[in-house]
Amino acid sequence: MAHINKVWKSIETSDGSHCVDFFERPEQTFGFEEYRRDAEDLSGWFVIGNFSSRIFINKIDTIEVASILIPWIVARIKRDR
């Protein structure tokens, strides 16, 4: 994901090993990406989903598709509501 994108929501697993960032692009489209990190590797987050090129016109559609493609976020989203 390019650094010019603005993250508007980030969801992380309870153990901190995976996260999904939801972002808005400068042209006002939306997207998301899934990452993982290993506790023993201090390098940081690594892209595992390769979803960032998908383009959505609103946040609701972005979350709905991410929930289908990354099922673990469903429980986290419900908890945050």
C-alpha positions, 0 to 999 in steps of 0.5 A: 500500500502506498504511503499516500493512502490514509488508513481509516480503520485497522483491525488486529487479531487478539494475539497481534499476529495479523491485521487488516488496514482499511484505507482511502486513496487520494482519489477518494476510492477505498481499499484494504490489505491484510498483514502478518507479523511473527513475534520472533521477527522484528522486521514488522508487518508483511503483506499476505493478502495482496488485496490493496489493488481492489477498488471500492467506492465506499467504506461499507462495500470495502468492509463487506468484501474484506469480511468475505475474503478475511473471515477472522475480521467478522468477530472483531468488527462485531466486537468494535460496534 
